[in-house]
Amino acid sequence: MARSTGKAGGFIRSILDPRAWMHLLRMVHYYRYSHVDPRRRLTLGTGSVLAPNVSLRNGERILIGRDCHVGERSSLWAGDTTGRIIIGDFVSFAPEVFVTASDYRFVRGQPFRDQPKTERDIRIGNDVWLGARVVVTAGVTIGDGCIVGAGAVVTKDLPPDSIAVGVPARVIGQRPADVTSGSRSAHS
Protein backbone atom coordinates (compact mmCIF):
# COMPACT_ATOMS: atom_id res chain seq x y z
CA MET A 1 0.00 0.00 0.00
CA ALA A 2 2.83 2.40 0.82
CA ARG A 3 4.26 1.93 -2.64
CA SER A 4 1.05 2.96 -4.43
CA THR A 5 0.78 5.98 -2.12
CA GLY A 6 4.32 6.90 -3.17
CA LYS A 7 3.39 6.72 -6.85
CA ALA A 8 0.21 8.69 -6.25
CA GLY A 9 2.17 11.28 -4.29
CA GLY A 10 4.71 11.57 -7.09
CA PHE A 11 1.92 12.01 -9.60
CA ILE A 12 0.29 14.74 -7.52
CA ARG A 13 3.65 16.52 -7.05
CA SER A 14 4.25 16.47 -10.82
CA ILE A 15 0.76 17.85 -11.53
CA LEU A 16 1.29 20.67 -9.03
CA ASP A 17 4.83 21.50 -10.20
CA PRO A 18 4.71 24.86 -12.08
CA ARG A 19 7.78 23.85 -14.13
CA ALA A 20 5.71 21.12 -15.82
CA TRP A 21 3.07 23.67 -16.77
CA MET A 22 5.71 26.10 -18.10
CA HIS A 23 7.17 23.31 -20.22
CA LEU A 24 3.70 22.49 -21.56
CA LEU A 25 3.25 26.14 -22.56
CA ARG A 26 6.63 26.13 -24.32
CA MET A 27 5.61 23.00 -26.24
CA VAL A 28 2.32 24.61 -27.31
CA HIS A 29 4.21 27.71 -28.48
CA TYR A 30 6.74 25.56 -30.40
CA TYR A 31 3.97 23.57 -32.07
CA ARG A 32 2.21 26.79 -33.12
CA TYR A 33 5.27 28.38 -34.76
CA SER A 34 6.70 25.21 -36.31
CA HIS A 35 3.51 23.44 -37.38
CA VAL A 36 0.28 25.43 -37.22
CA ASP A 37 1.20 28.89 -38.54
CA PRO A 38 3.42 27.82 -41.47
CA ARG A 39 0.95 25.10 -42.49
CA ARG A 40 -1.72 27.77 -43.01
CA ARG A 41 0.59 29.55 -45.46
CA LEU A 42 1.86 26.66 -47.60
CA THR A 43 0.28 25.51 -50.86
CA LEU A 44 -0.93 21.93 -50.46
CA GLY A 45 -2.27 20.03 -53.47
CA THR A 46 -5.45 17.94 -53.49
CA GLY A 47 -5.06 14.59 -51.76
CA SER A 48 -1.72 15.47 -50.14
CA VAL A 49 -1.14 14.79 -46.46
CA LEU A 50 1.45 15.83 -43.93
CA ALA A 51 2.04 13.90 -40.73
CA PRO A 52 0.88 15.98 -37.75
CA ASN A 53 4.43 16.44 -36.47
CA VAL A 54 6.02 17.74 -39.70
CA SER A 55 8.14 20.82 -38.94
CA LEU A 56 7.75 23.74 -41.35
CA ARG A 57 9.55 27.07 -41.78
CA ASN A 58 8.32 29.88 -44.01
CA GLY A 59 5.30 28.01 -45.34
CA GLU A 60 4.51 30.74 -47.85
CA ARG A 61 7.53 29.51 -49.87
CA ILE A 62 6.55 25.80 -49.79
CA LEU A 63 4.49 24.35 -52.64
CA ILE A 64 3.42 20.69 -52.48
CA GLY A 65 1.69 19.04 -55.44
CA ARG A 66 -1.22 16.62 -55.40
CA ASP A 67 -1.34 13.16 -53.83
CA CYS A 68 1.87 13.60 -51.85
CA HIS A 69 2.75 12.17 -48.44
CA VAL A 70 5.22 13.79 -46.03
CA GLY A 71 6.20 11.36 -43.28
CA GLU A 72 6.50 11.69 -39.53
CA ARG A 73 9.07 14.07 -38.04
CA SER A 74 10.07 15.41 -41.46
CA SER A 75 11.19 19.03 -41.81
CA LEU A 76 10.57 21.38 -44.74
CA TRP A 77 12.50 24.59 -44.16
CA ALA A 78 12.16 27.21 -46.89
CA GLY A 79 14.44 30.23 -46.82
CA ASP A 80 13.70 33.33 -44.79
CA THR A 81 13.50 35.61 -47.84
CA THR A 82 13.74 33.80 -51.19
CA GLY A 83 14.53 30.07 -51.00
CA ARG A 84 11.50 28.00 -52.04
CA ILE A 85 10.70 24.29 -51.78
CA ILE A 86 8.69 23.09 -54.78
CA ILE A 87 7.44 19.50 -54.65
CA GLY A 88 5.70 17.82 -57.61
CA ASP A 89 2.81 15.35 -57.67
CA PHE A 90 2.81 11.78 -56.25
CA VAL A 91 5.86 12.38 -54.05
CA SER A 92 6.46 10.39 -50.85
CA PHE A 93 8.76 11.30 -47.97
CA ALA A 94 9.52 8.57 -45.44
CA PRO A 95 9.94 9.60 -41.77
CA GLU A 96 12.54 12.18 -40.76
CA VAL A 97 13.32 13.62 -44.20
CA PHE A 98 15.00 17.04 -43.90
CA VAL A 99 14.75 19.56 -46.75
CA THR A 100 16.30 23.03 -46.36
CA ALA A 101 16.50 25.81 -48.95
CA SER A 102 18.92 27.84 -46.82
CA ASP A 103 22.56 27.37 -45.78
CA TYR A 104 24.84 29.46 -43.57
CA ARG A 105 28.07 30.77 -45.03
CA PHE A 106 31.35 29.87 -43.32
CA VAL A 107 33.75 32.79 -43.65
CA ARG A 108 36.62 32.59 -41.17
CA GLY A 109 36.74 35.15 -38.36
CA GLN A 110 32.99 35.62 -37.96
CA PRO A 111 30.56 33.31 -36.12
CA PHE A 112 28.57 31.39 -38.72
CA ARG A 113 25.22 32.40 -37.19
CA ASP A 114 26.14 36.07 -37.72
CA GLN A 115 26.81 35.51 -41.42
CA PRO A 116 24.21 35.88 -44.14
CA LYS A 117 22.51 32.77 -45.41
CA THR A 118 22.61 31.51 -48.97
CA GLU A 119 19.08 30.68 -50.11
CA ARG A 120 18.40 28.62 -53.23
CA ASP A 121 15.25 26.90 -54.46
CA ILE A 122 14.81 23.15 -54.13
CA ARG A 123 12.76 21.39 -56.80
CA ILE A 124 11.54 17.83 -56.33
CA GLY A 125 9.89 16.35 -59.43
CA ASN A 126 6.86 14.10 -59.82
CA ASP A 127 6.76 10.49 -58.62
CA VAL A 128 9.79 10.83 -56.31
CA TRP A 129 10.40 8.72 -53.21
CA LEU A 130 12.76 9.94 -50.49
CA GLY A 131 13.68 7.24 -47.97
CA ALA A 132 13.94 7.64 -44.20
CA ARG A 133 16.29 10.36 -42.96
CA VAL A 134 17.21 11.72 -46.40
CA VAL A 135 18.67 15.24 -46.32
CA VAL A 136 18.19 17.58 -49.31
CA THR A 137 20.33 20.73 -49.35
CA ALA A 138 19.70 24.17 -50.87
CA GLY A 139 19.73 24.54 -54.64
CA VAL A 140 19.13 20.87 -55.49
CA THR A 141 16.80 19.60 -58.21
CA ILE A 142 15.62 15.99 -57.95
CA GLY A 143 14.24 14.82 -61.31
CA ASP A 144 10.94 13.05 -61.96
CA GLY A 145 10.85 9.40 -60.93
CA CYS A 146 13.89 9.45 -58.63
CA ILE A 147 14.29 7.15 -55.66
CA VAL A 148 16.69 8.28 -52.92
CA GLY A 149 17.78 5.64 -50.41
CA ALA A 150 17.52 6.02 -46.65
CA GLY A 151 20.13 8.21 -45.01
CA ALA A 152 21.36 9.81 -48.24
CA VAL A 153 22.47 13.45 -48.32
CA VAL A 154 21.54 15.06 -51.64
CA THR A 155 23.95 17.92 -52.39
CA LYS A 156 23.78 17.91 -56.21
CA ASP A 157 21.03 17.55 -58.82
CA LEU A 158 19.74 14.05 -59.57
CA PRO A 159 18.64 13.19 -63.12
CA PRO A 160 15.14 11.80 -63.80
CA ASP A 161 14.50 8.14 -62.95
CA SER A 162 17.78 7.76 -61.09
CA ILE A 163 18.32 5.73 -57.94
CA ALA A 164 20.71 7.46 -55.54
CA VAL A 165 22.24 6.50 -52.19
CA GLY A 166 25.05 7.58 -49.89
CA VAL A 167 26.71 10.60 -48.32
CA PRO A 168 26.91 12.56 -50.51
CA ALA A 169 24.23 10.92 -52.64
CA ARG A 170 25.45 9.35 -55.86
CA VAL A 171 23.53 7.69 -58.64
CA ILE A 172 23.85 3.90 -58.55
CA GLY A 173 21.26 2.99 -61.16
CA GLN A 174 18.20 3.85 -63.16
CA ARG A 175 14.62 3.05 -62.38
CA PRO A 176 13.49 0.33 -64.82
CA ALA A 177 10.81 1.05 -67.40
CA ASP A 178 7.41 -0.58 -66.89
CA VAL A 179 7.63 -3.47 -69.35
CA THR A 180 3.88 -4.08 -69.36
CA SER A 181 2.81 -0.66 -70.62
CA GLY A 182 6.02 0.83 -71.95
CA SER A 183 5.88 3.70 -69.47
CA ARG A 184 7.49 4.27 -66.11
CA SER A 185 4.38 5.13 -64.14
CA ALA A 186 0.65 5.53 -64.41
CA HIS A 187 1.13 9.03 -62.98
CA SER A 188 3.56 10.30 -65.65
N, C-alpha and C positions, 0 to 999 in steps of 0.2 A: 504494500500500500504506500509506503514512504517513497518508493521509486516513482510511482505514477504521480504523486503529489509534486515530486521534484520536476518532472516533465511539465506538469501543468503550471507550476510556478515559473519555469523557464519560458513557457509560451506566453504567460501573462506579462512577464518582464519584457519580452521582445515586442509585444503589442504596445506596451506603454512607453517604450524607448523612443524619444523624439528623433534620434538619429535614423531609425528605420523609416520614419515618416518623411524625413528630409531626403533620404535616398530615393524613396518612392517618387517624391516630387521631381527630383533630378531625372529619374528614368522617364517620367511623363514628358518633361521638357525635351529630353533627348529624342524621344519617339516623335514628338511633334515636329521638331526641326529637321530630322533626318528621314522621316517617313511620310507624315501627313501633309505638311505644307508643300514639299517639292512634288509629291504625287499629284496634287491638284493642278500643278502647272505643266506637267509633262503631256505629250501627245501619245495616247495609247490607242492602237488600232483595235478594231472589232475582234472579239474572241481572244484577245491577249490577256494574260494573267501574270501578276507579280505575287510572289510569296509575301505574306504579311510582314516579314522582317527584312525586306530588301531595303538597303540604305541608298538614299538618293541625295545628290547635291545639284543645285541649279537645274531643277526640273524643266524650266522653260527652254533649255537647250538639249533636251532629251526627246527623241522621236522614236517610237517603237511601232513597227508595222503590225499587221493583222496575224492572228493565230500564233502568237509568240508565248513562250513560257520563260520566266526568269525565276530561277531556283532560290531556295532558302539561303539566307545570309549573304546573298550577292550584293555587290555595290556598283552603282552606276554614278560616277562622279564627273559631270560636265565641268568645263572651265568656269571661272568666276566672271569672265567678260565675253569670251568669244568661242572657246572650245566646245563643239557640239558632239553628241553621241547619236548616230543615226543607225537604226537597226531595221533591217528589211522584214519581210514576211516569213512565217514558218520557221522562226529561229528559236532554239532551245538553249538555255543556260542551265547547267547542272548547279548544285549547291556551291556557294562560296566563290563564284566568278567575280573578279574585280576588273572593272573597266574605268580608266581615268583619262580624260582629255587634257590633263594639265600636269606639267612636271616642273619642279624647282630647278633653277640653274645652280651651278656649283663653282662659282668663281672664288678663288683662294683669297683669304683675308677678310671675308664678310660672311657672317652666319647665313646658312642656306635659307633659313626662314625669312630673312630680311631681303632676300634677292627676289627680283621679279620672276614670275612663272612664265613658262613657255606653254601656250595653249594651242592645240592643233586638233582638228576634227578627227573623230574615229568613225569609220563606216563599216558596218557589218552587213554583208549581202543577204540574199534570200536563202532559205533552206540551209542554215548554218547551225552546227551543233558545237558548243563549247563545253568540254568536260569539266569535272569538278576541279575547283581551285585554279582555273586558268586566269592568267593576268594579261590584259590587253593595254598597251601603253599608248600615249598620245601620238596622233598622226598616222595610225595604222589603218589600212583598208584590208578587210578579210573578204575575199571574193565569194560569189554565190556557190553554194554546195560544199563549202569547206567543213571539215571535221578537225577539231583541235583537241588533242588528247589531254587527259587530266594532268594538272600541274604544270602545263606549258606556260611559258612567258613569251607573248607575241610582241616583238619589238620592230618587226618589218612586215611589209605587205605580204599577204598570202594569195596566190593565184586561185582562180575559180576551181572547184572540185578537188582541191588538194587536201591531203591528210598530213597534219603537222603535229610534232611532239617535241618536247625537250625545253631546255633552258640555255640559250634562247631557242624559241621554236624554229624547227627546220622541217622542210617538206620531206616526207619519207615515202610518199606514194600519191596516187591519184584515185579518186573515188571511181569505182567501175560504172560503166554505163548499164542501164537497165536493159538486159538482153531480150526481155519479153516484149517491150514496146518501142525500143530504140531510143528512149529518152531517159534522162537521169532520174526525173521525179515527176510525179503527177502535179506538183505545185509549180513547175517551171513555167 
